[in-house]
Amino acid sequence: MIAIGISATPIFIRLTRGQVMSVKVEDYVEAARAMGNPRWRIALFHILPNIMPALLVQATLSIAAAIIAEAALSFLGLGQQPPAPSWGSMLNAAQRFLTNAPWMALWPGSRSSWWCCRSTWSATACATRSIRAER
């Protein structure tokens, strides 16, 4: 689902720009610049490691949103076509059998919920670790 990935790109661009703008005025970056380090070295060894926690948290939250968006589109018939497996299309197919075989909807519904909760929990843990490391 290329459209879901493309729609999340501006969030990452804005976050990266904001993080770089705030990190590049820090004292250690100014010290590296005063020592004569080239721009690529400052970006690679001083700025990038300090913006990665925020990008990882955003990536984890975006994965949860992408899973939900893909499942919703597939449930509506706008996502993956039936030969390709998708949790949304599995839920759509199981919808006809909910009264006779409710377990058909149990696996795809519980797995998509589980992955989204796991992704959110991972993002929260990563953010908490980075906040604690700053102290």
C-alpha positions in Angstrom: 0.0 0.0 0.0 2.2 2.7 -1.4 -0.5 5.4 -0.8 -0.5 4.8 2.9 3.3 5.2 3.0 3.3 8.3 0.9 0.6 9.9 3.0 2.8 9.4 6.1 5.9 11.0 4.5 5.1 14.7 5.4 4.9 13.8 9.1 8.4 12.4 9.0 9.8 15.3 7.0 8.3 17.8 9.4 9.5 15.9 12.5 13.0 15.5 11.1 13.3 19.1 10.2 12.1 20.3 13.6 14.4 17.9 15.4 17.4 18.9 13.3 16.7 22.6 13.9 16.6 22.1 17.6 19.7 19.8 17.8 22.0 21.8 15.5 22.1 24.8 18.0 23.2 22.6 20.9 26.7 23.2 22.4 28.2 19.8 21.3 27.3 20.6 17.6 28.8 24.1 17.9 31.9 22.5 19.5 32.2 20.0 16.7 31.8 22.8 14.1 34.5 24.9 15.9 36.9 21.9 15.8 36.6 22.0 12.0 34.6 18.8 11.5 33.0 18.7 8.0 29.2 19.0 7.7 28.7 15.4 6.8 30.5 14.3 10.0 28.5 16.6 12.2 25.3 15.4 10.6 26.2 11.7 10.8 27.8 11.5 14.3 26.3 14.4 16.2 22.8 15.2 14.8 21.5 11.9 13.6 22.0 9.9 16.8 20.1 12.6 18.7 17.1 12.7 16.4 16.7 9.0 16.0 14.6 8.4 19.2 11.9 10.8 18.0 11.9 9.2 14.5 11.6 5.7 16.0 8.7 6.7 18.1 6.9 8.2 15.1 7.7 5.2 13.0 6.2 2.8 15.5 3.0 4.9 15.8 2.8 5.2 12.0 3.0 1.4 11.7 0.0 1.0 13.9 -1.9 3.6 11.8 -0.9 1.9 8.6 -2.1 -1.5 9.8 -5.5 0.0 10.7 -5.7 1.9 7.4 -4.8 -1.1 5.3 -7.3 -3.3 7.1 -10.0 -0.7 6.7 -9.3 -0.3 3.0 -9.2 -4.0 2.5 -12.4 -4.5 4.5 -14.1 -2.0 2.2 -12.7 -3.8 -0.9 -10.3 -1.0 -1.8 -7.1 -2.6 -0.6 -5.5 -6.0 -1.4 -7.5 -8.1 -3.8 -8.8 -11.5 -2.5 -6.0 -13.9 -3.5 -3.5 -11.8 -1.4 -4.0 -12.2 2.3 -5.1 -9.2 4.3 -6.7 -8.9 7.7 -9.4 -6.5 6.4 -10.4 -8.9 3.5 -10.4 -11.8 6.0 -12.8 -9.9 8.2 -14.9 -9.0 5.3 -15.1 -12.7 4.2 -15.9 -13.8 7.8 -18.7 -11.2 8.1 -21.1 -13.6 6.4 -20.4 -16.4 8.8 -20.5 -14.5 12.2 -23.6 -16.3 13.4 -22.5 -19.8 12.5 -18.7 -19.5 12.8 -17.6 -16.5 14.8 -14.1 -17.8 15.2 -13.4 -16.9 11.5 -13.4 -13.3 12.5 -11.6 -13.8 15.8 -8.0 -14.4 14.4 -7.7 -11.4 12.0 -9.6 -9.0 14.4 -7.5 -10.0 17.4 -4.2 -10.0 15.5 -4.7 -6.5 14.0 -5.7 -5.1 17.5 -2.8 -6.9 19.1 -0.3 -5.5 16.6 -1.6 -1.9 17.0 -1.5 -2.2 20.8 2.0 -3.7 20.7 3.2 -0.9 18.4 1.8 1.8 20.6 3.3 0.2 23.7 6.7 0.0 22.0 6.5 3.6 21.0 5.6 4.6 24.6 8.5 2.5 26.0 11.0 4.1 23.5 9.8 7.6 24.4 10.0 6.9 28.1 13.6 5.6 27.7 14.7 8.6 25.7 13.2 11.0 28.3 14.9 9.1 31.1 18.2 9.2 29.2 18.1 13.0 28.9 18.0 13.4 32.7 
